[in-house]
Amino acid sequence: MIDQAFWNGRRVFLTGHTGFKGAWMVLLLRSLGAEVRGFALPPDHKQGLFEIARVADDVDHRIGDIRDPAALEAALAEAKPSLVIHMAAQSLVRMSYDAPVETYATNIMGTVHLLDAVRRTTGIRAVVVVTSDKCYENRGVARGFREADAMGGHDPYSSSKGCAELVTAAYRDSFFHAPGSVRVASARAGNVIGGGDWARDRLVPDMMRSFMDDNVVRIRSPSAIRPWQHVLDPLLGYLKLAQHLVGGSDGVAEGWNFGPGEESEVPVSTLVEQLARRWGPRARWQLDEGEHPHEAAYLKLDCSKARTRLGWRPLVGLDLALQMTCDWYLALAEGKDMRQVSTRQIESVMEKALHHA
């Protein structure tokens, strides 16, 4: 599934490398021998993966804001990458209600700034723009979203991700359509879980924070169904997509879904109960009956296109994803070396990824 020779020595420009998913991506790329230049805001939590696993040791670490087009373009030109992975974002639905302007500026104009810089930078062969499963117009249809479905979004976060998809498609059609030009694709995933995430108002970080402090965690929307997946699964999908883009495969410069199997599409209550059981008897939770902003009750992705055309499939089932996540936070609570814990988790999944055709 993953071609290690492809990545060994490859120069990658990664935005958002200090975030939860971005830090895991750095460790993953370095495990494959890639040379990574990161461009992101400062890390926002001292126990987040970037800090606690000493990810700065694995990346050419540059602080910057994708809302600053001049700084972004200068960093991109200096990096001289052959591949760009755009992951920087305001990634929280509930925060988007409090800071809609920041959300739109980051998720839409940040994508514009990145793609506009790419078209003026030589040597880049491919770009993967990471958005979200929430980019789709959600009408509550009881099937997985397919890549051709309409973009939309009820809240500022979701609509900003739909707009980022439209921006990506417009730049691809306007500036990157000629033979030999940069190949641009988008990747849609969501509800990832794993160690090192401390985002506020996100289910698993809220649970881990409460469990570690022996507090009762308050859960909203227990019946909402989500496609839960370990963070390494979609990241490996992005890398698989990048390989096909650079390799010149036909019909790849477009949008792609990367979600878990149907067995991992479960209600919030199921995830909460299973994580609490793994943590132990001190884990406690209760329903939060207060008023909350709108969130979709049902959300899943149809990933058959990525499975059949890219040869990608999720490697971490729900049980293993929950165990890996719980193990990471338990190891942190026990004072273990979190760089070793994190790299061992990557090694265990990469053993499958490198040998799966």
C-alpha positions in Angstrom: 0.0 0.0 0.0 2.8 2.4 0.8 6.0 2.5 -1.3 8.8 3.3 1.1 11.2 3.9 -1.8 8.9 6.6 -3.1 9.1 8.6 0.2 12.8 8.0 1.0 14.5 11.4 0.6 11.4 13.1 -0.9 11.0 16.8 0.0 7.6 17.5 1.5 6.1 20.8 2.5 3.5 20.3 5.2 1.2 23.0 6.5 -0.3 22.5 10.0 2.5 20.3 11.2 2.1 21.4 14.9 -1.5 20.2 15.1 -2.8 16.8 16.1 -3.0 15.2 12.7 0.0 17.2 11.4 2.3 16.0 14.1 1.4 12.4 13.4 2.0 13.1 9.7 5.5 14.3 10.5 6.3 11.2 12.4 4.8 9.0 9.7 6.8 10.8 6.9 10.0 10.6 8.8 9.5 6.9 9.4 9.5 6.6 5.6 12.7 8.7 5.2 11.0 11.9 3.8 12.5 15.3 4.4 9.8 17.5 5.9 9.5 21.3 6.0 6.6 22.4 8.3 4.7 25.7 8.3 2.2 26.2 11.0 1.1 28.2 14.0 2.9 27.5 17.3 1.7 24.3 19.1 -1.2 25.1 21.4 -0.8 22.5 24.1 2.3 21.5 26.1 1.1 17.8 26.1 0.0 17.8 22.5 1.7 15.3 20.3 4.1 17.8 18.7 5.5 18.8 22.1 5.3 15.6 24.1 6.8 13.4 21.3 9.5 16.0 20.4 8.3 16.1 16.8 10.4 19.3 16.2 13.4 16.9 16.0 11.9 15.4 12.8 10.9 18.5 10.8 12.4 21.7 9.5 10.0 23.6 11.9 8.8 27.0 10.7 6.3 29.1 12.5 3.9 30.9 10.2 0.2 31.7 9.4 -1.4 30.6 6.2 -3.4 33.8 6.3 -0.1 35.6 5.6 0.3 34.9 1.8 3.8 36.5 1.6 5.2 34.5 4.4 3.6 31.3 3.1 5.0 31.8 -0.4 8.5 32.6 0.9 8.5 29.4 3.0 7.3 27.3 0.1 9.9 28.7 -2.3 12.7 28.2 0.2 11.6 24.6 0.9 11.8 23.5 -2.8 9.5 20.6 -2.3 8.3 18.1 -4.9 5.1 17.5 -2.9 2.8 19.7 -0.8 0.4 18.4 1.9 -2.0 21.1 3.1 -3.4 20.3 6.6 -3.4 23.7 8.4 -6.9 24.6 9.4 -9.3 25.8 12.1 -10.6 22.3 12.7 -13.4 22.6 15.3 -17.1 22.9 14.6 -18.0 24.6 17.9 -15.1 27.1 17.7 -16.4 28.1 14.3 -19.5 29.5 16.0 -17.4 31.6 18.3 -14.9 32.7 15.6 -16.5 32.5 12.2 -14.3 35.1 10.5 -11.1 33.4 11.7 -12.6 30.0 10.5 -13.4 31.3 7.0 -10.1 33.2 6.7 -8.1 30.2 7.7 -9.9 27.4 5.9 -10.9 29.3 2.7 -8.4 32.0 2.1 -5.6 29.9 3.6 -6.3 27.4 0.9 -6.3 30.1 -1.7 -3.0 31.4 -0.5 -1.4 28.0 -0.6 -2.6 27.1 -4.1 -1.7 30.5 -5.4 1.8 30.2 -4.0 2.1 26.7 -5.6 1.4 28.0 -9.1 4.3 30.4 -8.8 6.8 27.9 -7.3 8.8 25.6 -9.5 9.5 22.0 -8.9 6.2 21.0 -7.2 4.7 17.9 -8.7 1.6 17.4 -6.6 -0.6 18.9 -3.9 -2.9 17.1 -1.5 -5.4 19.5 0.1 -6.9 18.0 3.3 -10.5 19.1 4.1 -13.2 17.2 6.0 -16.1 14.8 5.8 -18.2 17.7 6.9 -17.6 19.4 3.5 -20.8 17.8 2.1 -24.3 19.3 2.1 -25.8 17.1 4.8 -29.5 16.4 4.1 -29.7 13.4 6.5 -29.7 10.8 3.7 -29.1 7.3 5.1 -26.1 6.5 3.0 -22.4 7.4 2.8 -21.4 10.6 1.1 -19.9 10.0 -2.3 -17.2 12.3 -3.8 -19.6 13.7 -6.5 -22.2 14.8 -3.8 -22.8 18.5 -3.4 -20.7 20.6 -1.1 -22.4 22.5 1.7 -22.4 22.9 5.4 -24.8 24.1 8.1 -22.2 25.7 10.4 -19.2 28.0 9.6 -16.7 25.1 9.9 -18.5 22.8 7.6 -19.3 25.4 5.0 -15.7 26.6 5.1 -14.5 23.1 4.3 -17.1 22.9 1.4 -15.7 26.2 0.1 -12.1 24.9 0.4 -13.2 22.0 -1.8 -14.7 24.4 -4.4 -11.5 26.6 -4.2 -9.3 23.5 -4.8 -11.4 22.4 -7.8 -11.4 25.9 -9.3 -7.6 26.3 -9.0 -7.2 22.8 -10.5 -9.5 23.6 -13.4 -8.1 27.1 -14.0 -4.3 26.7 -13.4 -3.3 23.1 -13.0 -5.1 21.3 -15.9 -2.4 21.4 -18.7 -0.2 18.3 -19.3 2.8 18.4 -17.0 1.3 20.9 -14.6 1.0 20.4 -10.8 -1.5 17.7 -10.0 -3.9 18.7 -7.2 -6.3 16.5 -5.3 -8.4 16.8 -2.1 -8.8 14.4 0.7 -11.9 14.1 3.0 -11.8 12.4 6.3 -13.1 13.2 9.8 -13.7 12.0 13.4 -10.1 10.8 13.8 -9.0 9.6 17.2 -5.5 8.9 18.6 -3.0 10.1 21.2 -1.9 13.6 21.6 -5.2 15.4 20.8 -6.3 18.0 23.4 -8.8 20.0 21.4 -11.6 21.5 23.4 -15.2 20.3 22.6 -13.9 17.3 20.8 -15.2 14.0 22.2 -12.1 11.8 22.8 -9.9 14.7 24.1 -12.7 15.8 26.5 -13.0 12.2 27.7 -9.2 11.7 28.2 -8.9 15.0 30.0 -11.7 14.1 32.4 -10.5 10.6 33.0 -7.0 11.7 33.7 -8.3 14.3 36.2 -10.8 11.8 37.8 -13.7 14.0 36.6 -17.1 13.1 35.2 -17.1 13.8 31.4 -20.3 15.3 30.0 -21.4 13.8 26.7 -23.7 15.5 24.2 -25.5 13.9 21.2 -25.0 10.2 22.4 -27.1 8.9 19.5 -25.2 10.7 16.7 -23.5 8.3 14.4 -19.9 9.0 13.2 -17.3 7.2 11.2 -14.5 6.8 13.9 -11.0 6.0 12.7 -7.5 6.1 14.1 -5.6 9.0 12.8 -3.0 6.9 11.0 -5.6 5.4 8.7 -6.5 8.6 6.8 -2.9 9.8 6.9 -1.9 6.7 5.0 -4.7 7.4 2.6 -3.3 10.8 1.9 0.2 9.3 1.3 -1.3 6.7 -1.0 -3.1 9.4 -2.9 0.1 11.5 -3.2 2.0 8.5 -4.7 -0.7 8.1 -7.4 -0.6 11.9 -8.1 3.2 12.0 -8.5 3.2 8.7 -10.4 0.9 10.2 -13.1 -2.1 7.9 -12.6 -5.1 9.0 -14.7 -8.2 10.3 -12.9 -6.6 10.9 -9.6 -6.5 14.8 -9.5 -9.9 15.1 -7.8 -11.6 14.6 -4.5 -11.3 11.4 -2.4 -12.9 10.0 0.8 -10.9 8.2 3.4 -13.1 6.7 6.1 -13.3 3.5 8.2 -15.2 0.4 7.5 -18.9 0.1 8.4 -18.1 -1.6 11.7 -16.5 1.6 12.9 -19.6 3.7 12.2 -21.2 3.7 15.6 -23.1 6.1 17.9 -21.2 8.4 20.2 -22.6 6.4 23.2 -20.9 3.2 21.9 -17.5 4.9 21.6 -17.9 6.5 25.1 -18.8 3.2 26.7 -15.9 1.3 25.1 -13.3 3.9 25.9 -14.5 4.1 29.5 -14.3 0.4 29.9 -10.7 0.3 28.6 -9.7 3.2 30.9 -11.0 1.4 34.0 -13.5 1.8 36.8 -12.6 5.4 37.6 -13.9 6.5 34.2 -17.3 8.2 34.6 -19.6 10.0 32.2 -23.1 11.5 32.1 -25.3 13.1 29.5 -25.0 16.9 28.9 -28.6 18.0 28.6 -27.7 21.7 27.9 -28.3 23.5 24.6 -25.7 23.0 22.0 -25.1 24.3 18.4 -26.3 22.2 15.5 -24.4 19.1 14.6 -25.5 16.5 12.1 -27.1 13.4 13.6 -25.8 11.1 10.9 -22.5 11.3 9.0 -20.6 8.6 7.0 -18.5 8.4 3.9 -18.6 6.0 0.9 -14.9 5.2 0.4 -15.4 2.6 -2.4 -13.6 4.9 -4.9 -10.4 5.0 -2.8 -10.6 1.2 -2.2 -11.0 0.3 -5.9 -9.0 2.9 -7.7 -6.2 3.7 -5.2 -6.0 0.3 -3.5 -6.3 1.9 -0.1 -8.2 0.4 2.8 -8.3 1.1 6.5 -5.8 -1.0 8.5 -6.9 -0.1 12.1 -10.3 -1.4 13.1 -12.4 0.3 15.7 -11.3 -2.0 18.6 -7.6 -1.5 17.8 -8.1 2.3 17.3 -9.8 2.6 20.7 -7.1 0.5 22.4 -4.2 2.5 20.8 -5.8 5.7 21.8 -6.4 4.7 25.4 -3.0 3.2 25.6 -1.4 6.4 24.5 -3.1 8.5 27.2 -2.5 5.9 29.9 1.2 5.9 29.0 1.2 9.7 29.3 -0.5 9.4 32.7 2.2 6.9 33.8 5.0 9.2 32.8 6.4 7.1 29.9 8.5 8.4 27.0 5.8 9.5 24.6 8.1 9.7 21.6 8.8 6.0 22.0 5.1 5.2 22.6 4.1 7.2 19.5 6.8 5.8 17.2 6.0 2.2 18.3 2.4 2.7 17.4 3.4 4.0 14.0 5.7 1.0 13.5 2.9 -1.5 14.3 0.6 0.1 11.7 3.4 0.6 9.1 4.2 -3.1 9.2 0.8 -3.7 7.7 1.0 -0.7 5.4 4.3 -1.6 3.8 3.3 -5.2 3.1 -0.3 -4.6 1.9 -0.5 -4.5 -1.9 
